[in-house]
Amino acid sequence: MNKEQSIRGKKTRVADIILYVLIYLSAILAVALLLLIIGYVFVKGAKEISFNFLTTVTSVRKNTVGIAGNIVNTAYIIVITLLISTPIGVGTAIYLNEYAKPGKFVKLIEFTTETLSGIPSIIFGLFGMVFFGIKLNLGYSLLTGSLTLTLMVLPLITRNTQEALKTVPDSYRNGALGMGAEKWYMIRTILLPSAMPGIITGIILAIGRIVGESAALLFTAGSGYLLPKAGIGLLNKILESGGTLTIQLYLSASKAQYDTAFGIALVLLVIVFLINMLTKFITKKFDVNRRK
């Protein structure tokens, strides 16, 4: 009997060792693939990065190649999209988590948000072009692209806010309400600050998706790359065509301008890296402040 148990134990240990090896190999492979992609893009794109490349626009007359206009367009898209989607997404999550009673209507809203998150971006682009661009007569513009991206990131912000609100203990709610606080006051002063790390994470993840989106914007925002004019031109730019960094990357690659394409790709990688670092920093800071 002891011998049989010893044999079984030996087989188990061998199986565990094999499993550990496979797990570590998988982890090493994932890291290696990431480093390979980053290294290849860095090697190919670093030689294209310069001060003029980042601060000028492409001009045949001036013989310059730059992406300053695309960087500004990307910033416009991010700001406008978040200004529209964040209040709607956070408000929807608060309603679903704190006010709505379980039922068919709540299930319908949750099903709708989950369905929206699974629709291919090219379909969003087609809808945005027809509805916002043609029906609402906005044409190819940064506003059309932002409204389209709002539909895409809304489920992401809503779901992250919902999950963040669910992590707040019910004792916070019961304690505030038991002391006579109104429900909205309790939500505004207790729940939202406690759930802020998760909410911020959802918003920053939405920024990452906005920065990396291309298919939907190709149909809606256009490919303009000029810088906005000072003064009233900063507002008028919203209604003008504007290609983001991903759009310009696609156009450069399609024209066989691979050096420019890899330069833009490197800029995008740096932006994504900074977004990830910002997410960790803000989340950690809110966690520290909440523990205090």
Secondary structure by P-SEA (a helix, b strand, c coil): caaaaaaaaaaaaaaaaaaaaaaaaaaaaaaaaaaaaaaaaaaacccccccccccccccccccccccaaaaaaaaaaaaaaaaccaaaaaaaaaaacccccccaaaaaaaaaaaaaaaccaaaaaaaaaaaccccccccccaaaaaaaaaaaaaaaaaaaaaaaaaaccaaaaaaaaaacccaaaaaaccccccaaaaaaaaaaaaaaaaaaccccccccccccccccccccccccccccccccaaaaaaaaaaacaaaaaaaaaaaaaaaaaaaaaaaaaaaaaaaaaaac
